[in-house]
Amino acid sequence: MHVDLLVHNADIITLDPARPRARTLAVHHGRVLALDPEQPVTAATTVDAQGATVTPGFGDAHNHMAWFGLALDEIDLGAATSLDEVYELVAARAETLENDAMVVGSGYDDTRLGGHPHRRILDRVAGGRPVWLKHRSGHVCAVSSALLSRAGILDGRAAVPEGGVVVQDQDGPTGVLEEQAQNLVVDLVVPYPVRTLHDAVARASRVFAAEGLTHVTEAGIGHGWLGKSALELSAYQRAREEGELAVRVQLMPTASALHDLRGHAEDDMRFGLDLGIRTGFGDDRVRIGPMKIWLDGSLVAHTAAVTEPFCDCGHGSGYFQDDPATMRQRLLDAHEGGWRVAAHAIGDRAVDLALDAFEEAQKRRPRPDVRHRIEHAGITRPDQVARMATLGVTPVPQHRFLHDIGDTMVAAVGAGRVDQLYRHARFLAAGLRVPGSSDRPVADGRPLAGMQSMVERLSDTGSLIGPDERVDAETALRSYTVDAAWVAGEEHQRGTLTPGKLADFVLLGDDITAVDSSRISSTQVVATFLGGHCTHGQEAVLPAP
């Protein structure tokens, strides 16, 4: 038997119950051909794994690839611990730019800084240049007077959109914009050129491959909230054509990218994308996923719609992104038109809205295996967990939040609701799947870091958050492989190392199911393979040509 690739001397965790472990993996034409083949094998390429652990490639069921790629070229504010430090970083970048160029930074955290940057100080340190600083949550930004003026906010020309807030103090706008109000500034800078987005996707792709990722779901492209261009999908297509897309990608069009369609009276697709394109269109490299709709905001920004008020601020109970009846109708129309729906709902009040709409949608047009999703499901009551299971709605939480912003979330919801934060074990006990995801760049996007947080549930100060929700390391690994593939509707193609499936796999320096949990995130990613082709670490596993 002759194959394209043979990996031997490996400790292979297949995650296939029919054959959990193996030592040799044979790959042909991009797919797994055999495990521990009994007959002699010759190969075009042979890899001696030298005892390394091999697992299926990792998937991230919810990330923002273009946003992350763009942020790699912006001021990194994630490590800043004071407002003065932010201002210094802005001043330093401004000195390198033309007088009218925009200063862009991302990842600041007001809870670490003691507050949000103020426009008047931004005006001074940036020399009057326009400044746009994005909060780590993506649900808030701080901008300078120049941008407020261009957006018509300072002179009152601009109407604040539904689901948004322009923060004020005694002197007027502070420069802080919440939720949909950010679009007043975003509209000044989008659409990005497709080439810019292509470059961002390519940058992100290289990082992903180095972390063992072989599949990601981009949670929002197109018009509106977090979308970068009406042509955004073409950036991924171009990156693929130019050999710069090192991961498989599923793309979620935003709800505002969909529109009314004019078809025959007999057709039930009256809402969607032109030509009747919907969830599932594409191939195993670039595919259209669910429609993404944002129902509420963020726990960190205190804009998530919750049933009980936040404990540490005057924001009350948060708010919805739009009129609830309008959002409900969009979700119903998408379901009717054959779309899978991913509803961003962090607060439990927003989760109620999502579940009510999903239930009504299924009553109107039953689609038993549609796999609708609730993105984040940050606060879920016990009754909501049971209802998700009954309705077959999958929660997609991000457990690395517990480490990166856990203390902030605990302070926001209070001790009485801590056990409802970013559940895991109780979802599983109810019969639900829990796909691994990061919401990168909101949190650390490394899959191994996410797995460690699933096991430990520790904040960055060492606080244990919801101990009863911890899971073991193999369950965490399944979340980032088997369950991430399932929620995408691609479990027959990937997620386990099984003959016939895509040969997407990663070589690790340790068996993460056996090491101490504190070592999971620091485990070396030796190499990553996509369809049997090495996308990272070639010098470590393949002989020099």
C-alpha positions as CSV (number, residue, x, y, z in Angstrom):
1,M,0.0,0.0,0.0
2,H,1.4,3.4,-1.0
3,V,0.2,6.6,0.7
4,D,0.9,10.3,0.6
5,L,1.8,10.5,4.3
6,L,2.7,8.1,7.1
7,V,3.0,9.3,10.7
8,H,4.5,6.6,12.9
9,N,5.9,6.2,16.4
10,A,3.1,8.4,17.7
11,D,0.7,8.2,20.6
12,I,-2.6,8.9,18.7
13,I,-5.7,9.9,20.5
14,T,-8.4,9.3,17.8
15,L,-11.5,10.3,19.9
16,D,-13.2,7.5,17.9
17,P,-14.9,5.1,20.3
18,A,-14.4,2.3,17.9
19,R,-10.6,2.7,18.1
20,P,-9.5,5.2,20.8
21,R,-5.7,4.8,20.4
22,A,-3.2,4.0,17.7
23,R,0.5,4.3,16.9
24,T,0.5,4.9,13.1
25,L,-1.6,7.1,10.9
26,A,-1.7,6.7,7.1
27,V,-3.0,9.6,4.9
28,H,-3.9,9.6,1.3
29,H,-5.6,12.3,-0.8
30,G,-6.1,14.5,2.2
31,R,-8.0,11.9,4.3
32,V,-7.2,9.3,6.9
33,L,-6.8,6.0,5.1
34,A,-5.8,3.7,7.9
35,L,-4.7,3.5,11.5
36,D,-2.0,0.9,12.4
37,P,-2.3,-0.7,8.9
38,E,-1.6,-4.4,8.9
39,Q,-0.1,-4.6,5.5
40,P,3.3,-3.0,4.5
41,V,3.1,0.7,3.7
42,T,5.3,2.9,1.6
43,A,4.8,6.7,1.7
44,A,5.8,9.8,-0.3
45,T,6.4,11.5,3.1
46,T,7.1,9.8,6.4
47,V,7.0,11.5,9.8
48,D,8.6,10.0,12.9
49,A,6.6,11.5,15.7
50,Q,9.2,10.4,18.2
51,G,6.5,9.6,20.7
52,A,4.6,12.8,20.3
53,T,0.8,12.8,21.1
54,V,-1.4,13.2,18.0
55,T,-5.0,14.4,18.3
56,P,-7.6,15.6,15.8
57,G,-7.1,19.2,14.8
58,F,-8.6,21.8,17.0
59,G,-11.7,23.8,16.1
60,D,-12.9,27.2,17.4
61,A,-16.7,27.4,17.1
62,H,-16.8,31.1,17.7
63,N,-14.0,33.6,16.9
64,H,-13.6,36.9,15.0
65,M,-10.8,36.1,12.5
66,A,-10.7,39.4,10.6
67,W,-11.0,41.5,13.8
68,F,-8.2,39.6,15.3
69,G,-6.1,39.9,12.2
70,L,-6.7,43.6,12.0
71,A,-5.8,44.0,15.7
72,L,-2.4,42.5,15.1
73,D,-1.6,45.7,13.2
74,E,-3.1,48.0,15.8
75,I,-1.9,49.3,19.2
76,D,-2.2,46.4,21.6
77,L,-3.9,47.8,24.8
78,G,-4.6,44.4,26.4
79,A,-1.7,44.6,28.8
80,A,-2.2,48.2,29.9
81,T,-3.0,48.5,33.6
82,S,-3.6,52.3,33.8
83,L,-5.2,55.0,31.8
84,D,-1.8,56.8,31.7
85,E,-0.3,53.8,30.1
86,V,-3.0,53.9,27.4
87,Y,-2.4,57.5,26.8
88,E,1.3,57.0,26.5
89,L,0.8,54.2,23.9
90,V,-1.6,56.4,21.9
91,A,0.9,59.3,22.0
92,A,3.8,57.1,20.8
93,R,1.7,55.7,17.9
94,A,0.5,59.2,16.9
95,E,4.1,60.4,16.6
96,T,4.6,57.9,13.8
97,L,1.6,59.0,11.8
98,E,0.6,61.8,9.5
99,N,-1.3,64.7,11.1
100,D,-4.7,63.5,9.8
101,A,-4.1,59.7,10.2
102,M,-6.3,57.7,12.6
103,V,-4.8,56.2,15.7
104,V,-6.4,52.8,16.3
105,G,-5.9,50.6,19.4
106,S,-7.7,47.5,20.6
107,G,-8.2,45.4,23.7
108,Y,-8.4,47.9,26.6
109,D,-10.2,46.8,29.7
110,D,-11.8,49.6,31.8
111,T,-11.9,47.4,34.9
112,R,-8.1,47.2,34.9
113,L,-7.6,50.8,34.0
114,G,-10.0,52.3,36.5
115,G,-12.2,53.7,33.8
116,H,-12.5,54.4,30.1
117,P,-10.2,56.8,28.1
118,H,-11.7,60.3,27.8
119,R,-11.9,62.1,24.6
120,R,-10.3,65.4,25.8
121,I,-7.1,63.6,26.9
122,L,-7.1,61.6,23.7
123,D,-7.3,64.9,21.8
124,R,-4.2,66.2,23.6
125,V,-2.0,63.1,23.5
126,A,-2.8,62.4,19.8
127,G,-2.3,66.0,18.7
128,G,-5.9,66.3,17.5
129,R,-5.7,63.2,15.4
130,P,-8.8,61.0,15.2
131,V,-8.5,58.2,17.8
132,W,-10.5,55.0,17.9
133,L,-9.8,52.6,20.9
134,K,-11.8,49.4,21.0
135,H,-12.7,47.7,24.3
136,R,-11.7,44.1,24.7
137,S,-15.4,43.0,24.7
138,G,-16.1,44.6,21.3
139,H,-19.2,46.1,22.8
140,V,-17.7,49.5,23.8
141,C,-15.2,51.9,22.3
142,A,-13.6,55.2,23.2
143,V,-13.0,57.9,20.6
144,S,-11.5,61.4,20.3
145,S,-13.4,64.6,19.6
146,A,-12.4,64.5,15.9
147,L,-14.3,61.2,15.4
148,L,-17.3,62.4,17.5
149,S,-17.4,65.5,15.3
150,R,-17.2,63.6,12.0
151,A,-20.0,61.3,13.2
152,G,-22.3,64.2,14.0
153,I,-22.3,63.4,17.7
154,L,-20.9,66.6,19.2
155,D,-23.3,68.9,17.4
156,G,-26.3,66.6,17.8
157,R,-26.8,65.8,14.1
158,A,-26.6,62.1,14.6
159,A,-29.4,60.1,16.1
160,V,-28.4,57.5,18.6
161,P,-29.5,54.1,17.2
162,E,-31.8,51.7,19.1
163,G,-29.7,49.5,21.4
164,G,-26.9,52.1,21.8
165,V,-25.7,54.7,24.3
166,V,-23.5,57.8,23.9
167,V,-22.0,58.2,27.4
168,Q,-22.2,61.7,28.8
169,D,-20.7,63.7,31.7
170,Q,-21.2,67.3,32.8
171,D,-19.4,68.5,29.7
172,G,-21.2,66.4,27.2
173,P,-20.1,63.2,25.4
174,T,-17.1,61.6,27.0
175,G,-16.1,59.8,23.8
176,V,-17.4,56.4,25.1
177,L,-19.9,54.7,22.8
178,E,-21.8,51.5,23.9
179,E,-23.2,48.8,21.6
180,Q,-25.0,50.0,18.5
181,A,-23.9,53.6,19.1
182,Q,-20.4,52.4,18.0
183,N,-21.8,52.2,14.5
184,L,-21.8,56.0,14.3
185,V,-18.0,55.7,14.2
186,V,-17.7,52.4,12.5
187,D,-19.7,53.8,9.5
188,L,-16.8,56.3,9.0
189,V,-14.2,53.6,8.5
190,V,-16.0,50.7,6.8
191,P,-16.0,49.1,4.4
192,Y,-12.4,48.1,4.6
193,P,-10.7,47.3,1.3
194,V,-10.8,43.6,0.5
195,R,-7.0,43.5,0.3
196,T,-6.8,44.8,3.8
197,L,-9.2,42.1,5.0
198,H,-7.3,39.5,3.0
199,D,-4.1,40.5,4.8
200,A,-5.8,40.4,8.2
201,V,-7.2,36.9,7.5
202,A,-3.8,35.7,6.3
203,R,-2.1,37.0,9.5
204,A,-4.7,35.4,11.7
205,S,-4.4,32.2,9.8
206,R,-0.7,31.8,10.5
207,V,-1.3,32.3,14.2
208,F,-4.1,29.8,14.2
209,A,-2.1,27.1,12.6
210,A,0.7,27.6,15.1
211,E,-1.8,26.9,17.9
212,G,-3.1,23.6,16.4
213,L,-6.3,25.1,14.9
214,T,-7.5,23.5,11.7
215,H,-11.1,24.9,11.6
216,V,-12.6,28.1,12.9
217,T,-16.0,29.7,12.7
218,E,-16.0,33.5,12.0
219,A,-18.9,34.9,14.0
220,G,-20.1,37.8,11.9
221,I,-19.3,39.0,8.4
222,G,-20.9,41.5,6.1
223,H,-23.0,44.6,7.0
224,G,-23.5,46.0,10.4
225,W,-22.4,44.9,13.8
226,L,-18.7,43.7,13.6
227,G,-19.0,43.3,9.8
228,K,-16.1,44.8,7.9
229,S,-17.4,44.9,4.3
230,A,-20.3,43.8,2.2
231,L,-17.6,42.0,0.2
232,E,-16.0,40.3,3.3
233,L,-16.4,36.7,2.1
234,S,-14.3,37.5,-0.9
235,A,-11.3,38.2,1.4
236,Y,-11.5,34.6,2.6
237,Q,-11.9,33.3,-0.9
238,R,-8.8,35.4,-2.0
239,A,-6.7,34.1,0.9
240,R,-7.6,30.6,-0.1
241,E,-6.8,31.1,-3.7
242,E,-3.4,32.6,-2.8
243,G,-2.5,29.8,-0.5
244,E,-2.7,31.9,2.6
245,L,-5.7,30.3,4.4
246,A,-4.2,27.6,6.7
247,V,-7.5,26.7,8.4
248,R,-10.9,25.6,7.2
249,V,-13.5,28.4,7.8
250,Q,-17.2,28.6,8.4
251,L,-18.6,32.1,8.0
252,M,-21.6,33.6,9.8
253,P,-23.3,36.4,7.8
254,T,-24.8,39.0,10.1
255,A,-28.5,39.4,10.3
256,S,-28.2,42.8,8.6
257,A,-26.5,41.2,5.6
258,L,-29.7,39.2,4.9
259,H,-32.7,40.8,3.3
260,D,-36.1,40.2,1.8
261,L,-36.0,37.9,-1.3
262,R,-38.3,37.9,-4.2
263,G,-39.0,34.4,-5.4
264,H,-41.9,32.3,-6.6
265,A,-45.0,32.3,-4.4
266,E,-44.5,28.6,-3.7
267,D,-41.0,29.2,-2.3
268,D,-40.6,29.4,1.4
269,M,-37.3,31.3,1.3
270,R,-38.3,34.9,1.6
271,F,-35.4,36.2,3.7
272,G,-31.7,35.5,3.1
273,L,-28.9,36.2,0.7
274,D,-29.1,36.8,-3.0
275,L,-29.5,33.7,-5.2
276,G,-30.9,31.8,-2.3
277,I,-27.5,31.1,-0.7
278,R,-27.9,29.8,2.8
279,T,-26.3,27.8,5.6
280,G,-24.2,25.0,4.1
281,F,-23.2,26.6,0.8
282,G,-19.5,26.1,0.1
283,D,-17.0,23.3,0.5
284,D,-14.8,21.9,3.2
285,R,-12.4,24.9,3.1
286,V,-14.8,27.9,3.0
287,R,-18.5,27.4,3.9
288,I,-21.5,29.6,4.9
289,G,-22.6,28.9,8.4
290,P,-25.4,30.2,10.5
291,M,-26.9,33.7,10.4
292,K,-25.6,35.7,13.3
293,I,-27.9,38.0,15.3
294,W,-26.9,40.0,18.4
295,L,-29.7,40.1,21.0
296,D,-27.8,41.8,23.8
297,G,-24.4,43.1,24.9
298,S,-21.6,42.1,27.3
299,L,-21.2,41.2,31.0
300,V,-17.9,43.1,31.2
301,A,-19.5,46.2,29.6
302,H,-22.7,45.7,31.8
303,T,-24.8,45.8,28.7
304,A,-26.0,42.2,28.7
305,A,-29.8,41.9,29.2
306,V,-30.2,40.2,32.6
307,T,-33.2,39.6,34.8
308,E,-31.6,40.8,38.0
309,P,-29.6,44.1,38.0
310,F,-25.8,44.2,37.9
311,C,-24.3,44.5,41.3
312,D,-21.3,46.8,40.7
313,C,-22.6,49.7,38.7
314,G,-25.5,51.9,37.8
315,H,-26.3,50.2,34.5
316,G,-29.3,48.4,35.8
317,S,-30.2,45.3,33.9
318,G,-28.6,46.0,30.6
319,Y,-30.5,46.2,27.4
320,F,-31.3,44.6,24.0
321,Q,-29.5,45.4,20.8
322,D,-32.8,46.3,19.0
323,D,-36.5,46.1,19.5
324,P,-37.1,42.5,20.7
325,A,-40.1,42.0,18.4
326,T,-37.9,43.1,15.4
327,M,-35.1,40.7,16.4
328,R,-37.6,37.9,17.0
329,Q,-39.0,38.3,13.5
330,R,-35.5,38.2,11.9
331,L,-34.8,35.0,13.7
332,L,-38.2,33.5,12.6
333,D,-37.6,34.6,9.0
334,A,-34.1,33.1,8.9
335,H,-35.4,29.7,10.3
336,E,-38.2,29.7,7.8
337,G,-35.7,30.4,5.0
338,G,-33.6,27.3,5.8
339,W,-30.9,29.1,7.8
340,R,-29.3,27.8,11.0
341,V,-29.2,30.7,13.5
342,A,-26.6,31.7,16.0
343,A,-28.1,34.1,18.5
344,H,-25.7,36.1,20.6
345,A,-27.3,36.1,24.1
346,I,-25.2,36.6,27.2
347,G,-27.7,37.7,29.8
348,D,-30.4,35.3,30.9
349,R,-33.1,37.8,29.8
350,A,-31.6,37.6,26.3
351,V,-31.4,33.8,26.5
352,D,-35.2,33.8,27.3
353,L,-35.8,35.9,24.1
354,A,-33.7,33.5,22.0
355,L,-35.4,30.3,23.4
356,D,-38.9,31.8,22.9
357,A,-38.1,32.6,19.3
358,F,-36.5,29.2,18.6
359,E,-39.5,27.4,20.1
360,E,-41.9,29.5,18.0
361,A,-39.8,28.9,14.9
362,Q,-39.9,25.1,15.3
363,K,-43.7,25.2,15.9
364,R,-44.1,27.1,12.6
365,R,-41.8,24.9,10.6
366,P,-40.3,21.9,12.3
367,R,-36.6,21.3,11.5
368,P,-35.5,18.6,14.0
369,D,-31.7,18.6,13.3
370,V,-31.2,22.3,12.5
371,R,-28.7,22.9,15.3
372,H,-29.6,26.5,16.3
373,R,-27.1,28.0,18.7
374,I,-26.9,30.4,21.6
375,E,-23.6,32.2,21.4
376,H,-22.0,32.7,24.9
377,A,-25.0,31.8,27.1
378,G,-23.1,33.7,29.8
379,I,-25.8,33.5,32.5
380,T,-28.2,30.6,32.3
381,R,-30.7,29.6,35.0
382,P,-31.4,25.9,35.6
383,D,-34.8,26.2,33.9
384,Q,-33.0,27.5,30.8
385,V,-30.6,24.7,30.7
386,A,-33.5,22.2,30.7
387,R,-35.3,24.2,28.0
388,M,-32.2,24.2,25.7
389,A,-32.1,20.5,26.0
390,T,-35.8,20.1,25.2
391,L,-35.5,22.4,22.2
392,G,-32.2,21.0,20.9
393,V,-30.5,24.4,21.1
394,T,-26.7,24.3,21.6
395,P,-25.0,26.7,23.9
396,V,-21.6,28.0,22.7
397,P,-19.8,29.4,25.8
398,Q,-16.2,30.6,26.0
399,H,-14.6,29.2,29.1
400,R,-11.4,31.2,28.8
401,F,-13.4,34.2,29.8
402,L,-13.3,32.7,33.3
403,H,-9.6,33.2,33.4
404,D,-9.2,36.4,31.4
405,I,-12.2,38.4,32.8
406,G,-13.7,36.1,35.4
407,D,-13.2,38.4,38.4
408,T,-15.0,41.2,36.5
409,M,-17.9,39.0,35.6
410,V,-18.2,37.7,39.2
411,A,-18.3,41.3,40.5
412,A,-20.9,42.2,37.9
413,V,-23.4,39.4,38.6
414,G,-22.8,38.9,42.4
415,A,-22.3,35.8,44.5
416,G,-25.8,34.6,44.0
417,R,-25.4,34.1,40.3
418,V,-21.8,32.9,40.1
419,D,-22.8,29.3,39.6
420,Q,-24.8,30.4,36.5
421,L,-21.7,31.8,34.7
422,Y,-20.5,30.0,31.6
423,R,-21.7,26.6,32.5
424,H,-20.2,23.3,31.2
425,A,-20.8,20.2,33.3
426,R,-24.5,21.0,33.8
427,F,-25.0,21.5,30.0
428,L,-23.5,18.1,29.5
429,A,-25.6,16.5,32.2
430,A,-28.7,17.8,30.4
431,G,-27.6,16.1,27.2
432,L,-26.3,19.1,25.5
433,R,-23.0,19.4,23.5
434,V,-20.6,22.2,24.4
435,P,-18.4,23.2,21.5
436,G,-15.0,24.8,22.3
437,S,-14.6,28.4,21.3
438,S,-12.8,31.6,22.3
439,D,-14.5,34.7,21.0
440,R,-11.0,35.8,20.1
441,P,-9.7,38.6,20.3
442,V,-12.0,39.2,23.3
443,A,-10.1,36.4,25.2
444,D,-7.0,34.3,24.7
445,G,-7.8,32.2,21.6
446,R,-5.3,29.4,22.1
447,P,-7.3,26.2,22.2
448,L,-5.1,24.6,24.8
449,A,-5.7,27.6,27.1
450,G,-9.4,27.2,26.6
451,M,-9.2,23.5,27.5
452,Q,-7.2,24.3,30.7
453,S,-9.9,26.8,31.7
454,M,-12.6,24.1,31.1
455,V,-10.8,21.8,33.5
456,E,-9.7,24.4,36.2
457,R,-12.2,27.3,36.0
458,L,-9.7,29.6,37.6
459,S,-9.6,33.4,37.2
460,D,-6.3,35.1,36.6
461,T,-6.1,35.8,40.3
462,G,-6.7,32.2,41.2
463,S,-10.4,32.4,42.2
464,L,-12.4,29.2,41.5
465,I,-15.5,30.1,39.6
466,G,-18.3,27.5,39.6
467,P,-16.4,24.4,40.8
468,D,-19.3,22.1,40.0
469,E,-19.0,23.0,36.3
470,R,-15.4,21.7,35.9
471,V,-14.8,18.8,33.4
472,D,-11.9,16.5,32.8
473,A,-9.3,17.0,30.1
474,E,-10.6,14.5,27.6
475,T,-14.0,16.2,27.7
476,A,-12.3,19.5,27.1
477,L,-10.4,18.0,24.2
478,R,-13.7,16.6,22.8
479,S,-15.2,20.1,23.0
480,Y,-12.5,21.5,20.7
481,T,-12.7,18.6,18.3
482,V,-15.7,16.3,18.2
483,D,-18.3,18.9,19.4
484,A,-16.9,21.8,17.4
485,A,-17.3,19.7,14.3
486,W,-20.8,18.6,15.3
487,V,-22.2,22.1,15.9
488,A,-20.9,23.1,12.4
489,G,-22.8,20.1,10.9
490,E,-19.5,18.6,9.8
491,E,-19.1,15.6,12.1
492,H,-18.9,13.2,9.2
493,Q,-15.9,15.1,7.9
494,R,-13.8,15.9,10.9
495,G,-13.5,15.9,14.7
496,T,-12.1,12.4,15.1
497,L,-9.2,10.5,13.4
498,T,-11.3,7.9,11.6
499,P,-10.6,6.3,8.2
500,G,-12.4,8.4,5.6
501,K,-12.4,11.7,7.5
502,L,-10.2,14.7,6.7
503,A,-6.6,14.3,7.8
504,D,-6.6,17.3,10.1
505,F,-4.4,16.7,13.1
506,V,-1.9,18.2,15.5
507,L,1.3,16.8,17.1
508,L,1.6,17.8,20.8
509,G,4.6,17.7,23.1
510,D,2.5,16.0,25.9
511,D,-0.6,14.0,26.3
512,I,-2.9,16.7,27.5
513,T,-5.4,14.2,28.9
514,A,-2.7,12.9,31.3
515,V,-0.6,15.8,32.4
516,D,-1.4,18.1,35.4
517,S,-4.1,20.5,34.3
518,S,-1.7,23.5,35.0
519,R,0.4,22.3,32.1
520,I,-2.2,22.0,29.4
521,S,-2.0,25.6,28.1
522,S,1.8,25.4,27.9
523,T,2.0,22.2,26.0
524,Q,4.0,22.6,22.8
525,V,2.2,22.4,19.5
526,V,4.9,20.6,17.5
527,A,3.1,20.6,14.2
528,T,-0.3,21.0,12.6
529,F,-1.6,19.2,9.5
530,L,-4.6,20.2,7.3
531,G,-5.7,17.6,4.9
532,G,-2.3,15.8,5.4
533,H,-0.3,19.0,4.6
534,C,1.8,20.6,7.2
535,T,0.7,24.1,8.0
536,H,2.9,24.7,11.0
537,G,6.2,23.1,12.3
538,Q,7.4,21.6,9.1
539,E,11.0,22.0,10.2
540,A,10.3,20.0,13.3
541,V,8.7,17.0,11.7
542,L,9.7,16.7,8.1
543,P,13.2,16.1,6.7
544,A,14.8,19.0,4.8
545,P,14.1,18.8,1.0
